[in-house]
């Protein structure tokens, strides 16, 4: 079972957007990313700290909560105003998604994508009671990971209830993975860095997270490892890996080809949707090095394209045009790969 179409290149969104109106934003996303593409539950941090990715993810936790302190989010066992606001906001966002889908006509039952901050990066972002990063406390890391995994079940159930039973695609974002592995996460004071975590522990945490998403019923689980090698997504058992489009020599495509051959779907999330880059130029950027590696261009069918960080700078009125360009790139790349 997969939330991605296998016979063509499709589009989705993995990044935060500008704006404060979820209904307006999701309406635009559905208008431009209807089937076979995948619209995402919008992440709109302009609404305040309770709408940031860390707060949204903390709202998913089971039996743990988060409150806002001067140094950032702190994990606690007791719900406070910030925790309640974040959970209320998440529920409101899912209700808004339900309203938009309910107002649509037609038989589009495409899956809906939802992004979460992964447990490794969440531990490197939030704090414990003494103000230090939670990553510094082995017991707290374990409790947080278990709470994250337990909360995913309710999240997927809520997504399905609010999307008329559509499949859910979960993107587990781990932007801090590289810094966790190399021991460069700063302490709360900023004067030192936290010790790197053992690779075995990190691999186990990621694997447990992916398995929890699968067990909860997610149709597809994608992992974004940030600047860390995407093989971490493969080793964790993900269906898909979120990767950047290589801009250097053909050899930079070899890890992506290896992921494909290991059975993972590629989600290329650095696609230019602003500026004047010609469609043909982008298609060549992808197809030429792929073919130079001896890979069949048709093997790229099933790949997913997502916009670069520039999408997060666009005001809502500009969003539709950028997404329309994205789907045009999908069509052109589908044609090029189909022709071989």
C-alpha positions in Angstrom: 0.0 0.0 0.0 1.3 3.4 -0.9 0.1 7.0 -0.9 2.2 7.9 -3.9 1.2 7.2 -7.5 3.5 4.6 -9.1 3.0 5.4 -12.8 3.9 9.1 -12.9 5.7 11.9 -11.2 3.5 13.6 -8.6 3.8 16.7 -6.4 3.4 17.4 -2.7 4.5 19.9 0.0 6.9 19.2 2.9 7.6 22.8 4.1 5.9 25.5 6.2 4.0 28.2 4.5 3.3 31.9 5.1 -0.1 33.0 6.2 -2.6 32.4 9.1 -5.7 31.1 7.4 -5.7 27.3 7.2 -9.0 27.0 5.2 -7.7 29.5 2.6 -4.3 27.8 2.4 -5.6 24.2 2.2 -8.2 25.3 -0.4 -5.3 26.5 -2.6 -3.3 23.3 -1.9 -6.3 21.2 -2.9 -6.9 23.3 -6.0 -3.4 22.8 -7.2 -2.4 19.5 -5.7 -5.6 17.4 -6.2 -5.3 13.8 -7.4 -2.9 12.4 -8.5 -0.9 14.8 -6.4 -1.0 15.1 -2.6 -2.1 18.1 -0.6 -0.6 18.5 2.9 -2.1 19.7 6.1 -0.7 23.2 6.2 2.0 24.2 8.7 1.5 28.0 9.3 4.0 29.2 11.9 3.0 32.8 11.3 0.1 32.1 13.8 2.6 32.0 16.7 4.8 29.5 18.5 1.9 27.1 19.1 1.8 26.6 15.3 5.5 25.7 14.9 6.5 22.2 13.9 7.9 21.4 17.4 4.7 22.5 19.0 2.5 20.6 16.5 4.6 17.5 17.2 4.4 18.0 20.9 0.6 18.1 20.6 0.7 14.6 19.2 2.6 13.1 22.2 0.9 10.6 24.4 0.9 11.5 28.2 3.5 14.2 27.7 3.0 17.9 27.1 5.0 21.0 26.3 5.0 24.5 27.6 6.7 27.6 26.3 9.6 28.9 28.3 12.0 31.8 27.5 14.6 29.3 26.2 12.0 27.4 24.1 9.6 24.4 24.5 9.9 22.3 27.7 8.5 18.8 28.0 6.4 18.2 31.1 4.0 15.6 32.4 1.4 18.3 33.3 -0.6 20.1 30.6 -0.4 23.9 30.7 -1.9 26.7 28.7 0.6 26.4 25.9 0.1 22.6 25.6 -3.7 23.0 25.5 -3.4 25.8 22.8 -1.1 23.6 20.6 -3.5 20.7 20.9 -6.5 22.9 20.2 -4.8 24.4 17.2 -4.0 20.9 15.8 -7.5 19.8 16.2 -8.8 23.0 14.6 -6.4 22.5 11.7 -7.8 19.0 11.1 -11.3 20.3 11.3 -10.5 22.9 8.7 -9.1 20.2 6.5 -12.4 18.3 6.9 -14.4 21.4 6.0 -12.5 22.0 2.8 -12.7 18.4 1.7 -16.4 18.2 2.7 -17.2 21.2 0.4 -15.6 19.6 -2.6 -17.5 17.8 -5.3 -16.1 14.9 -7.3 -14.5 11.6 -6.5 -11.0 12.7 -5.6 -9.8 10.5 -2.7 -6.1 11.2 -2.9 -4.2 10.8 0.4 -3.3 13.7 2.6 0.2 14.4 3.8 1.1 15.4 7.4 4.6 16.4 8.6 6.0 15.7 12.1 9.3 16.5 13.7 11.0 13.2 14.3 11.8 12.0 17.8 15.6 12.5 17.4 15.2 16.1 16.3 12.5 16.8 18.8 14.8 15.7 21.6 17.4 18.0 20.3 15.0 20.9 20.2 12.9 20.8 23.4 14.1 21.1 27.0 13.7 19.3 30.3 12.8 20.9 33.7 16.3 22.2 34.4 16.4 24.1 31.1 18.9 21.8 29.3 18.1 20.2 26.0 16.2 17.0 26.5 18.8 15.1 24.4 21.1 15.4 27.4 19.0 13.0 29.5 18.9 9.3 28.4 15.8 8.5 30.4 14.0 11.6 29.0 15.0 10.6 25.5 13.5 7.1 26.0 10.3 8.5 27.4 9.9 11.1 24.7 10.4 8.5 21.9 7.9 6.1 23.5 5.4 9.0 23.8 6.0 10.0 20.2 5.3 6.5 19.0 2.2 6.0 21.1 0.7 9.3 20.0 1.0 8.6 16.3 -1.9 6.1 16.5 -4.3 8.8 17.6 -2.9 11.2 15.0 -3.5 8.8 12.1 -7.0 8.0 13.4 -7.8 11.7 13.5 -6.4 12.3 10.1 -8.6 9.5 8.6 -11.7 10.8 10.5 -11.2 14.3 9.1 -10.4 13.2 5.5 -13.3 10.8 4.9 -11.1 7.8 5.4 -8.3 8.8 3.0 -4.9 7.3 3.4 -2.4 9.2 5.4 1.1 10.0 4.3 3.4 10.9 7.2 6.7 12.7 6.7 9.1 12.3 9.7 11.4 15.3 9.5 14.8 14.9 11.2 16.6 18.2 10.4 18.9 17.8 13.5 20.0 14.3 12.7 23.4 15.2 11.4 24.2 17.5 14.4 23.0 14.8 16.8 25.3 12.2 15.3 28.3 14.6 15.2 27.8 16.1 18.6 27.2 19.7 17.5 23.9 20.4 19.2 24.5 23.4 21.5 23.7 23.2 25.1 21.1 25.6 26.5 23.8 28.0 27.5 25.4 27.9 24.1 28.9 27.6 25.5 29.2 23.9 24.9 27.8 21.2 22.7 26.0 18.0 23.7 27.8 14.7 23.2 26.9 12.8 20.1 24.4 9.9 20.5 25.4 6.4 19.7 24.4 5.4 16.2 22.8 2.3 17.4 20.4 4.3 19.7 19.6 6.8 16.9 18.9 4.0 14.4 16.7 2.2 17.0 14.7 5.4 17.7 14.1 6.1 14.0 13.2 2.5 13.3 10.7 2.5 16.2 9.2 5.8 14.9 8.7 4.4 11.4 7.3 1.1 12.7 4.9 3.1 14.9 3.7 5.0 11.8 3.2 1.8 9.9 1.4 0.1 12.7 -0.9 3.2 13.1 -2.0 2.6 9.5 0.0 5.3 7.6 -0.1 4.4 3.9 3.4 5.8 3.3 6.1 6.8 5.8 8.7 9.2 4.4 11.8 10.2 6.4 13.7 13.5 5.8 17.2 13.2 7.2 18.2 16.8 6.5 21.9 17.0 5.8 22.5 13.5 7.1 22.9 10.6 4.6 19.5 9.4 3.3 20.5 5.8 4.0 19.2 6.5 7.5 15.7 6.5 6.0 16.4 3.2 4.4 17.8 1.6 7.5 14.8 2.8 9.5 12.4 0.9 7.2 10.8 4.0 5.6 8.8 3.7 2.4 10.3 6.9 1.0 13.2 9.2 1.5 13.0 13.0 1.2 16.2 14.2 -0.5 17.6 17.2 -2.2 18.1 17.4 -6.0 21.9 17.1 -6.5 23.4 20.1 -8.2 27.0 18.7 -8.8 28.5 15.9 -10.8 26.7 12.7 -11.8 28.3 10.8 -8.9 26.1 12.7 -6.4 23.1 10.8 -7.8 24.6 7.4 -6.9 23.1 7.4 -3.3 19.7 8.2 -4.8 20.0 5.4 -7.2 21.0 3.1 -4.4 17.9 4.1 -2.5 15.7 3.5 -5.5 17.2 0.0 -5.9 16.6 -0.7 -2.3 12.9 -0.1 -3.0 12.4 3.4 -1.6 10.4 6.1 -3.3 12.4 9.3 -3.8 10.8 12.7 -2.8 12.9 15.5 -4.3 12.1 18.4 -2.1 14.3 21.2 -3.5 12.5 21.8 -6.7 12.6 25.4 -7.9 9.1 27.0 -8.1 10.1 30.6 -8.3 12.4 32.4 -10.8 12.7 31.6 -14.4 14.4 28.2 -14.6 13.1 26.7 -17.8 11.1 23.5 -17.5 13.4 21.7 -19.9 16.4 22.6 -17.9 15.0 21.1 -14.7 14.0 17.9 -16.5 17.6 17.6 -17.9 18.9 18.2 -14.4 17.1 15.1 -13.2 17.0 12.7 -16.2 20.5 13.3 -17.7 22.6 12.2 -14.6 20.1 9.4 -13.9 20.6 8.0 -17.4 24.4 8.6 -17.2 24.5 6.2 -14.2 22.9 3.5 -16.4 19.5 3.8 -14.8 16.3 3.5 -16.9 14.6 6.9 -16.8 11.3 5.1 -16.5 12.5 4.0 -13.1 11.9 7.6 -11.9 8.2 7.2 -12.4 6.7 7.2 -8.9 9.1 9.9 -7.8 7.6 12.8 -5.9 8.5 16.5 -6.3 8.2 19.1 -3.6 9.1 22.8 -3.6 12.3 24.3 -2.3 12.5 26.5 0.8 11.5 29.4 -1.4 7.9 28.3 -1.1 8.0 29.4 2.5 8.6 33.0 1.5 5.5 33.3 -0.7 2.4 35.1 0.5 -0.8 33.1 0.0 -1.8 34.9 -3.3 1.5 33.8 -4.9 1.2 30.2 -3.7 -1.1 28.9 -6.4 1.2 30.0 -9.2 4.2 28.3 -7.6 2.3 25.1 -7.1 1.0 25.2 -10.7 4.6 25.4 -11.9 5.4 22.4 -9.7 2.7 20.3 -11.3 3.9 21.4 -14.7 7.4 20.2 -13.9 5.8 16.9 -12.8 4.0 16.5 -16.1 7.1 17.4 -18.1 9.3 15.0 -16.1 6.7 12.2 -16.4 6.7 12.7 -20.2 10.5 12.6 -20.4 10.7 9.4 -18.3 7.9 7.7 -20.1 9.6 8.4 -23.5 12.9 6.9 -22.1 
